[in-house]
Amino acid sequence: MGEGRTLPSAALAFDSRCTLGESNVWCARERVLWWTDIKGRRIWRGSPGAGSTQWWSTPGRVGSLALCESGRLLLGMEDALYLVDPTRHAAGTSLTCEHLVDVPMEGTAMRINDGRLDRSGNFVFGCINEDPAHARTARFHQYSLGQGLRALDIAPVAIANGIGFDPDGQGMYYCDSLQRSIMHARYDAATATISDARVFALIAGDAEPDGAAVDAEGRVWGAQWGAGQVVRYSAAGEVELRVPVPASQPTCVAFAGDDLGTLYVTSARDGLDAAALHALPASGGVFRAVLEGVRGLPEPRFADA
């Protein structure tokens, strides 16, 4: 795999110091970034224009979130999906969430992990097996109010991650972080059908593929846990670009800004010792890289009514 060209390092945008920051998404309506601290049990909102942040406590661990048509958020929390409007709660307080649907889990060490809306606005998400043995029993699902919860025919994994969709919505990317390979498959949103799965890219060294996003040219941008970087892959799955991140555990990426030309990267400080945190004190923050000649795609919204 090619080394790719290295861009300037991402800069700290929000010093949130999340234990396990994840699932960042850009809200163009309000010009704010949302993300979750899974283990910190908080939802965060950052305003790039004001340089300010707010957070709310959640009753469980939110693995992923998505924007709704109504302005609410869809949460994948523990073993169920919920709706919530954080703006109806004072910042710094606990959220009261509306239950939507339970998600079947195989064992007590499971929870919802990575999730993203497909191009049709369905919520596609996967789970994680947190048992130390990391058996591959975590599954992927699609959810909409019209069709309900539908299992996707993807082989079970240990840690579902890297979910993203081609610009035309007919292809899906995903991975098992522990397998260090990114998969691509044909995807039919209307029938929740997966076919022709293949290995798209292999990750070298000890890095693990984490959250990902697809840009307007159909290129995949993926956070690499343990490598302190985000990489962009070519259509053939080769590394084209690298964006260093001053945190060893970047977790997810999102395109933001009026032109969708800024990349925001969440990160984690979970498991880092004092020496590692001294070397990279902004770990757990959200970082920003302004990209030249790159544009993201508008974020779909979940039809919640």
N, C-alpha and C positions, 0 to 999 in steps of 0.2 A: 504494500500500500504506500502511496506517495506521502512525502512529508508535508506538502502543502506550504502555502505562504503564511507567515505569522504577522498578524495585525497588531496595532498598539494594544496594550493591556486595558481591560475594562476598568473603569473607575467606580469608586463607591458612590452609590446614589442614595441609599437609605441604610443607615446603620442600625438595623433592626435586631441583629445578633440572635437570630432564631436558632433554636436547637436543631430543627430540621425544616428549614424553609423549602417550600415547594409550590408547584401549580400556579405560577404567576400568569395573569391574563390582563390585557389592556382593555379598558372601557373607554371607547372613543367618545361616547355621549358626555361623560363627566371628566374626561381627560385625566383619569387616575388609573393606577395599577393596583390590582388585588393579588394577594397571595396568602398562603396558609403556613403556619408553623405547626407541623403535625404533632410533634411530641410536646411542644409548648402549649398546645390546645388554644391557639389563637388564630383569628383571621385579621389580616393586615390590609390597610389601604394607604397607598402613598401618592402624593400629588407632586409630580415633577416641577410644575410651575411654582408652587409655594415652597417646595423642599420640605414638606411636612408629612408626618405619618399619624395614623390612628390605628388602634387595635381593639378587638372585642374577644372575650373568652368564649370558647365553645364547650358544650357538655361532653364532647368526645374528641377523638383524633380525626381531623379532617384530612383525608389523603389527597383530595382534589376538589376543585370547584369550577363553576362555569357561570357565565352571565345569562340572565333570563330576559325575555322580552319586556316583562313588567318592571325591570330594574332590580328585581331580587337576585339572589345568588342560589344556585343549585349546589348542594354540598354532598360529596361522597364521604360519609362519616361512619367509621367503624364497620357495621354490617348492614347499613341502610342508606337510602337517599333522602335528603331533606331540602326544604325551601326556607330561606330566611331573608329578611331585609335588615341588614345591620344599621342602616340609617335611621330606623325607628327605635334604636337603642342608643343610649348615651355611650360615647367612646369610653373604653376601659371597663365596661360592664359585661355581664354574661348574656349570651344570646338565647332566645327562645325560638326553637326551630319547629317547622311544620313537617311531620313525617309523610313521606311519599310511598316508599316501598322497601320491604326487607330484601336483602340480597343473600341467597343461600351460600353458606360457607361450609367447607369440609374441615372441621376441627375448630378448636377454641383459639388457636394462635393466628387466625386469619383476620384481615381487615381490608377495606378498600384502599387502593393505592392510586396510581396514576390514572388520569381521565382527561378527555378533551372532547369538545363537540365536533361531530363530523360536519361536512359542508352543508348538510341538510338540517342541522340543528339537533340531531340526536346525540345524547350523551353516551360516549363509548368509554368504558373504563375497565381496569383490571385490578386484581387483588394481590396481596402479598402473604406469604406464609412466614411468620416471624419466629417459628420454632427453630432452634439452633441447627437442626438437621436440614432445614430448608428443602423439604420434599416438594416436588413439583405438583402441587395440588391446587394452585391458584388459577382462577379462570377469568376470562374476559366476557363482558356483557355490553349490550346496547339498551338504552332506555329512552322512551318518549311517552308522553301522556296518551297518545293515540294507540300505540302498539304495546305499551307496557314493557316489562323486562324480558329481554330475549338473550339467551346465551349465544355467544359466537363460537363457531367451530374452529377454535384455535387450541393446539395442544396445551395442556396445563403447564404452568411455569412456577418458579419459586418467587420471583419478584417481577410483576408486570410493570413495564415502563415504556417510555419512548413513543407513546401513541401520537400519531400525526396522520394527515391525509393529503393526498395529491390535490393540486388546485382544482381538478375536475371532479373530485370526490370519489373517483372510481378505484383508488388504490389506498391502502392503509399500511403504515409503518408501525412496528411494535417490537418489543424485545423482552427477554428475560435477562435482567441485569447480570445475573451470575453466569450466564452462558457467553457473555461478551461478544454477542453477534446481534445485528439489527436485521429484522425480517421485513419483507414487503409482500403483500398479498393483494389480489383483486378483492374489491369490497363493494357490495351492493347494499346501500343504505336502506332501501325500501323493504328488502327481504331479510336484512341482517345476515347476509351470506358472505362467507369467506372462501376463496379458492386460489389455487396456484401460488401457494406460499413458497418463498425462496429466501435464501440468505442474500441480503442487500450489501452489508458491510461487516467486516470483522474488526474488533478493537484490539490493538496491540498492547502488550505489557500488562500491568496490573490495573489499568483503568477499567471502570465499569460504565456502560452506557446508561444514562439516566433520561430525564425529560427532554423532549425534542419539539421542534416546530418546523413547518415547511414554508419556504418563502414563495414569492410570486412566480419565480422561475422553476418552481418544483424542486429546489434543492433542500436537503435536510440539514438542519442545524441541531446538533446534539450536545448536551452537557456531558462531560466525562468526570464522573465521581472518582476521586483519587488522583486525577491528573491535573487539576487546576486549570481547566481550559474548556472552551466550547469549540467544536469543529464543524465545518461545513463540508458536506459530501457532494461529489459530482453525481451525475445521473448514473454513473457506473459504480458508485459506492467507494470512490477514492477520495482521500482527504484533499480538499482544495484550499481551505483557509483554516487558520487557528486563531482564536481570540484568547489570550492568557487572562486568567481571572485570579486576583489576589486572595484566593481561598482555595484550599486543596479539594474541597468537596462541593463543586457546583452541582446544582440539582435539576434546574429547569430553565427554559428560555421562552421569551415572548417578544414579538415585535410591537413597538409602541411609537407614540408620537403622531402628529398630524399627517406625516408622510409615511408612517410605519417603517422608518429608516433607522430606528434606534433599537438596539437589542438589550433587553433587561435579563439579568441572570440571578436567580435565587441561589442560596448556598446553605450549608449546614455547619454547625460546630459540634455536632453529636459525636462522641467518642474521641475527640481530640484532647490530648494531654496539655499540661500547662506550657510546655516548651513549644508545642505546635501553635497554641493560641497566642503565645508571645511573638512568634515569628509572623503569624498572620492574624492579627487581632480583629480584623473586620469580618472574620469567618462568621457565617450566619446572616450576613447582610445581603442587600440586593445591589448588584453592580450594573453599570450602564456602558455600552459601547456604541458610538455613533458610526454607522456604516456608510461607506461610499458606494453608490451604485447598486445597493441592495434594498429591496422593499419586501415587507411582509404582506400578508393577506388579511383583509378585514375579519375580525372575529365573529363567527356566527353567534346567534342567541337561541337559547332553549325556549320553546313555546310552552309557557307555564300556565296558560289559561285557554 
